Amino acid sequence: MTKKGSLFVVGIGPGEYEAMTLKAVRTLESCEVIVGYTVYVELIERHFPGRRFCTTPMRQETMRCRLAFEEAGLGQRVAVICSGDAGVYGMAGLVLELSREYPNVNVEIVPGVTAAMSGAALLGAPLMHDFAVISLSDLLTPWEKIEKRLRSAADADFVICLYNPASRKRADYLAKACEILLEYKSPDTVCGVVKCVGREGEERRIMRLGRLGAYEADMFTTVFIGSSQTAKIQESEGNGNGWPWMVTPRGYQI
Ligand code: SAH
């Protein structure tokens, strides 16, 4: 059977057009229909005139993917967009699970720059060594499992990158996570937070683990907790930005 339509699952990166990969841009330019969560569609809409945009609210992920398959089934080129990378807490997995029900649609995944990477670059180089990525969202994962992963990653001295550190309903989750981490790590551990990378309101801060629990994270925040080796490199006259960097040494002799 020749497949009729094409469905692309595209990671659009942190938010700014310049941080999209060229492949993501070309793919979206080649599509007739672009489907996504309202906030992400608003971020890219003006760069892709003439495309038909379909927005669906948050928490309507399955509906969003089915809508995209149905549009593609009509013989069109359709994109589902995700922030960052589509395969990191994005929609790529769900699309592939559903793809069995839509044998006439070809699926392709187009990677993007995930928040761990765009946030790390803003803070310096916190992910230079082994790191673990953990989402604090317990919508689809029981909190006991999240807590176990926090403990294991802290115990193994990974740098830890936290996605979904808070939402309106989960305002105290970052504080809860910090309490657990402090059982294993020094309160002096260097940490970094980034908010709205590549979007309006972009923010970056470096602080100690002892202070991190009181930080007001929101759903556009990504948190970095250093390993025992991570350091804050003080601003020097030369670095131009006037801000410190968060750096996990790779181990080179200098
Ligand atoms: N697929 C996305 C992650 C979606 S989960 C990616 O690969 O980046 C949503 C979480 O991602 C947010 O709670 C936040 O922790 C992080 N995030 C996504 N975009 C961000 C941005 N522009 N700035 C900071 N954090 C971001």
Residues whose N, C-alpha, C, O or C-beta is under 5 A from the ligand:
A	BS01	SAH	P14 G15 S83 G84 D85 A86 V88 Y89 G90 V113 T114 A115 L162 Y163 N164 P165 V194 K195 C196 V197 D218 M219 F220 T221 T222
